[in-house]
């Protein structure tokens, strides 16, 4: 693949059985089954459990053992929600909502017609959040990576595309962004992953330790003169996915490297505050504090 959007792919027939079974459930039943799945992964199998608890201890999270298990349960629920969405088109209006004045702020930014860069994160059910933003506010492009398991990747791609989420690989993302932002659309990039190369990042403190922060979202906002909108999501007690705007950073007319570094750090600080308030809603399984592999 030489850049641009992901090629269309179809998951194998056997993989359709699981979404069909999950899709037959009521949405309100998914947290129960998701908790069981998360309990298996994080409780019995303890997949990266030591890493998660250590990171939570370092960040000063209260009751890290219980909070870690809550994170695994939330992750299990998110996985089942994605399968549930994949079975057939769903009306997301009853399943998603906005915190505070987020909906009004999204609408105002859309009406400007300039587009925006969404500094997104692995909070709540980030796939459902992307689908909800696209369904409510118009199609968005998400710069992302392929999953290593091609059959699951095909299902994941197809599901999000069905709700107006355009998946784009990192290579060639800026060319795609120019096209999308020119028509007032949104481009989403993750801010809570280690950049591929040190030259793509800056250093900032995050949840108790220095971390490399990807400068690409702020760089894109600066290059095209559009706002950098720091977003997050969480699942409330009723199972509704709540979308938040944590900060809006407007680049100056001639944004410098210093502005890009400052904006990247400020976006990271906003995410840190959100995670501090809702610690079980962020994906602590990430190797977030690793050094870049210096690829590319």
Buried (B, 14 or more C-beta within 10 A) or exposed (E): EEEBBBEEBEBEEEBBEBBEEBBEBEBEBBBEBBBBBBBEBBBEEEEBBEBBBEBBEEBEBEEBEEBBBBBBBBBBBBBBBBBBBBBEEBEBEEBBBBBEEBBEBBEEBBEEEBBBBBBBBBBBBBBBBBBBBBBBBBBBBBBBEBEEEEBEBBBBBBBBBBBBBBBBBBEBBBEBBBEBBEEBBBBBBBBBBBBBBEEBBBEBEBBBEEBBBBBBBBBBBBBBBBBBBBBBBBBEEEBEBBBBBBBBBEBEEEBEEEBBBBBBBBBBBBBBEBBEEBBBBBBBBBEBBEEBEEEE
